[in-house]
Amino acid sequence: MLVFAISDKGGTGRSVTSSNIVYRRALQGQDVCYLDFDFGSPTVGAIFRISSVSRGTQHGGMHAYLQGETDEPHRVDVWAESDRDALRARPPGAGQMMLFPGDEGGGEFSTVRPEMVDRCARLFGKLAETFDLIMVDLSAGRSYAAQLALGATAKLPQIPYRWLVFHRWTRQHIIAAHGLVHGAHGLLHFGQSHGHDPRVLAERIKYVRTAVLEPDAAELAGLRETQKIWLIQFDLELRELASKHGVGRTSLLGKVPLDPVLQWREQLISDEDVQGTKIANAETVTAFDDLAKKIVDDAAWESL
């Protein structure tokens, strides 16, 4: 299964959420890999706490591979090379977890050439033979990274793929998420130009809300009554706006609650963070676990 993580705006928690989804899927026993297609800012290595690739790699990463500068992109075994103790030992029953970093200083592409699309498709096809889940973290917005993904998947009809569109629970982010998919030069528009059926493509796109603060959350116990009333009313307004823009409940795969750890330090949330040091919330891990299961569950996906 190919899963593409994208957002129209930065700061949505796209990378840290998709990294945690991959981590949880590995703990569930699946072989997983993570491709950093955020070419202008390939820093997902920092989330996995791999210092050698925290700003990308200097040894032929995704950027160099797509440019034809290397035959095989650099890969990193997260279980073996993470600097974090909680990730240094592969737990019994866990699957592989590989990171394919971007290139340090690689930069965004100025165009997408046909040979780049072909190389991208070959890589996806090869990885699909080894990994159960291939998570591809794309640059924010209407990027060439997204066009590469659309072009490559059009060449691989035999490999299932899905798109996760990340957005925060604000007016701006709801409107931006809708525009990224349905607007001019959005995913459906570019998908059709690459040979995708817009209706089929639309069925393979779901939304993930991040940093969601529920009106009845324990963290809000100290708010004044007027603040609570305002928050409840604003939440209702956002629900109406999301429904109007096709980003509502029927297209929502899941949501991740606001968590101080994720706000202050983008990282993988381990069970030790919840049960041991107790710095993270159990609800956050539950959200990641649910998303990790739903993205590959046809029944859960199609029931929305």
C-alpha positions in Angstrom: 0.0 0.0 0.0 1.3 3.4 -1.0 0.1 6.3 1.2 0.9 9.9 0.4 0.9 12.5 3.2 0.3 16.0 2.1 -1.0 19.4 3.4 -1.7 22.7 1.8 -0.1 24.7 4.6 2.9 24.2 6.7 2.7 23.5 10.5 -0.1 20.9 10.2 1.8 18.2 11.9 1.9 16.2 8.6 5.4 14.8 9.0 5.2 14.0 12.7 1.8 12.4 12.4 2.7 10.3 9.4 6.0 9.3 11.1 4.0 8.1 14.1 1.6 6.2 11.9 4.5 4.4 10.3 6.0 3.6 13.7 2.7 2.3 15.0 2.2 0.1 11.9 5.7 -1.4 12.4 4.8 -2.2 16.0 1.6 -3.9 14.7 3.9 -6.3 12.8 4.0 -4.8 9.3 7.2 -4.0 7.3 7.1 -0.3 6.6 9.2 2.4 5.0 9.1 6.2 5.0 10.1 8.3 2.0 11.0 11.9 2.5 9.7 13.8 -0.5 9.8 17.1 1.3 12.7 18.1 -1.0 13.1 21.7 0.3 13.2 20.7 3.9 14.2 17.0 4.3 14.3 16.9 8.1 12.2 13.9 9.0 15.3 12.2 10.2 15.1 14.4 13.2 11.7 13.0 14.1 13.2 9.5 14.0 16.1 10.8 16.0 18.7 9.8 13.5 21.4 12.5 13.8 23.3 11.4 10.7 20.3 12.4 8.5 18.6 15.0 10.6 18.8 17.5 7.8 18.9 14.9 5.0 21.7 12.7 3.7 24.9 13.5 1.8 25.0 10.0 0.3 22.4 9.9 -2.5 19.0 10.5 -1.1 15.6 10.8 -2.8 16.5 14.0 -4.6 19.7 12.5 -6.1 17.9 9.3 -7.0 15.1 11.0 -8.9 17.7 13.2 -10.7 19.4 10.0 -11.9 22.6 10.6 -9.9 22.4 7.3 -8.0 20.9 3.9 -8.9 19.7 3.1 -5.4 18.6 5.8 -2.8 20.2 5.8 0.6 18.2 3.9 3.2 18.4 3.9 6.9 17.3 1.1 9.3 15.5 3.1 12.0 15.7 0.3 14.6 19.4 0.1 14.2 20.5 3.7 13.7 18.2 5.8 15.8 19.9 7.7 18.6 16.9 7.3 20.8 17.0 4.3 23.3 13.3 3.6 22.9 13.9 2.9 19.1 17.3 1.2 19.2 15.9 -2.3 19.7 13.3 -3.8 17.4 10.6 -5.1 19.6 9.6 -8.8 19.3 7.0 -9.1 16.5 7.6 -5.7 15.1 8.2 -5.3 11.4 11.0 -3.5 9.5 11.1 0.3 9.6 13.2 1.9 7.0 13.7 5.6 6.3 14.6 6.9 2.8 15.9 10.4 3.5 16.0 13.4 1.2 19.3 15.1 0.3 20.8 17.8 2.5 20.6 21.0 0.4 18.8 19.3 -2.4 16.1 21.9 -2.8 12.8 21.8 -4.6 12.6 20.7 -8.3 12.1 23.4 -10.9 10.2 21.0 -13.1 9.2 17.3 -13.4 10.7 15.5 -16.3 9.2 12.2 -17.7 12.4 10.3 -16.7 11.9 11.4 -13.1 8.4 10.1 -13.1 9.6 6.8 -14.5 12.3 6.5 -11.8 9.8 7.3 -9.1 7.4 4.6 -10.5 10.2 2.0 -10.6 11.1 2.8 -7.0 7.5 2.5 -5.8 7.1 -0.8 -7.6 10.3 -2.2 -6.1 9.4 -1.1 -2.6 5.9 -2.6 -2.9 7.5 -6.0 -3.3 9.2 -5.7 0.2 7.1 -3.4 2.3 3.5 -3.6 3.5 3.2 0.1 3.9 5.1 2.8 2.0 4.5 6.3 3.4 5.6 9.2 1.2 5.8 12.5 2.9 5.3 15.2 0.3 6.1 18.9 0.3 3.3 21.2 1.4 1.0 22.7 -1.2 0.8 22.2 -4.9 4.3 20.9 -5.3 6.2 19.0 -7.9 6.5 16.3 -5.3 2.7 15.8 -5.5 2.9 15.8 -9.3 5.6 13.1 -9.2 3.4 11.0 -7.0 0.4 11.4 -9.3 2.4 10.6 -12.4 4.1 7.6 -10.8 0.8 6.0 -9.5 -0.8 6.4 -12.9 1.9 4.1 -14.2 1.3 1.5 -11.4 -2.4 0.6 -11.6 -1.7 -2.7 -9.9 -0.4 -1.1 -6.6 -3.1 0.3 -4.3 -2.6 3.9 -3.1 -4.2 6.4 -0.8 -3.8 10.0 0.1 -4.0 11.6 3.5 -4.6 15.4 3.5 -3.6 16.9 6.9 -5.0 20.1 8.3 -5.4 21.8 11.6 -8.8 22.6 13.1 -9.0 26.2 12.0 -11.0 28.1 9.3 -7.9 28.8 7.3 -6.7 25.2 7.3 -10.2 23.8 6.4 -10.5 26.1 3.4 -6.9 25.3 2.4 -7.4 21.6 2.6 -10.5 21.8 0.4 -8.6 23.9 -2.1 -5.6 21.5 -2.2 -7.9 18.7 -3.4 -10.8 20.4 -5.3 -9.5 23.8 -6.2 -7.7 25.0 -9.4 -4.5 23.1 -9.9 -5.4 20.8 -7.0 -4.9 17.1 -6.7 -7.9 16.2 -8.7 -7.0 18.6 -11.5 -3.4 17.5 -11.8 -4.4 13.8 -11.3 -6.7 14.0 -14.3 -3.9 15.5 -16.4 -1.7 12.5 -15.4 -4.3 10.0 -16.5 -6.2 9.4 -13.2 -10.0 9.2 -13.2 -11.0 12.1 -10.9 -13.8 10.2 -9.3 -11.6 7.2 -8.4 -8.9 9.5 -7.2 -11.4 11.4 -5.0 -12.4 8.1 -3.3 -8.7 7.5 -2.4 -8.4 10.8 -0.5 -9.3 11.3 3.2 -8.5 14.0 5.7 -6.7 13.9 9.0 -7.2 16.7 11.6 -4.3 17.5 13.8 -3.8 19.3 17.1 -7.5 19.1 17.8 -8.6 20.6 21.1 -12.0 19.1 22.0 -14.3 21.5 24.0 -14.7 18.9 26.8 -11.0 18.1 27.0 -9.5 17.9 30.5 -6.9 20.5 29.6 -9.7 23.1 29.3 -11.0 22.6 32.9 -9.5 26.0 33.9 -11.2 28.1 31.3 -13.8 30.7 32.3 -17.4 29.8 31.5 -17.5 32.5 28.7 -14.5 31.0 27.1 -16.0 27.5 27.2 -19.2 28.7 25.6 -17.2 30.5 22.9 -15.1 27.5 22.2 -18.2 25.2 21.9 -19.8 27.7 19.5 -16.6 28.1 17.4 -16.3 24.3 17.2 -19.8 24.0 15.8 -19.0 26.7 13.2 -15.9 24.8 12.2 -18.0 21.6 11.8 -20.4 23.4 9.5 -17.6 24.9 7.5 -15.9 21.5 7.1 -19.1 19.9 6.0 -19.7 22.6 3.5 -16.2 22.2 2.0 -16.3 18.4 1.9 -13.8 18.0 4.7 -16.4 16.9 7.3 -17.1 13.6 9.1 -17.9 11.6 6.0 -14.4 12.2 4.6 -12.5 12.2 7.9 -10.2 9.2 8.5 -9.2 10.4 12.0 -8.0 13.2 14.2 -5.1 13.6 16.5 -5.6 15.5 19.8 -3.5 18.4 20.9 -0.5 16.9 22.8 2.2 19.0 24.5 5.0 16.7 23.5 4.1 17.1 19.8 3.8 20.9 20.2 7.1 21.3 21.9 9.1 18.5 20.3 8.2 16.7 17.1 9.0 13.1 17.8 7.7 9.5 17.8 5.5 8.9 20.8 6.6 5.6 22.4 4.6 3.6 25.0 7.3 4.6 27.5 6.4 8.3 26.9 2.8 7.4 28.1 3.2 4.7 30.7 6.7 5.4 32.0 7.7 9.1 32.0 4.0 10.0 31.4 5.0 13.0 29.3 2.5 12.2 26.5 -1.2 11.4 26.5 -2.6 8.0 26.0 -5.3 9.5 23.7 -2.5 10.5 21.3 -1.2 6.9 21.0 -4.7 5.6 20.5 -5.2 8.1 17.7 -2.0 7.0 16.0 -2.9 3.3 16.4 -6.3 3.8 14.9 -4.9 5.7 11.9 -2.3 3.0 11.4 -5.0 0.4 11.1 -7.5 2.4 9.1 -5.2 3.5 6.3 -4.9 -0.2 5.1 -8.4 -1.3 6.2 -10.7 -1.3 3.1 -13.8 -1.6 5.2 -12.9 1.4 7.4 -11.8 3.5 4.5 -14.9 2.7 2.3 -17.4 3.1 5.1 -16.8 6.8 5.4 
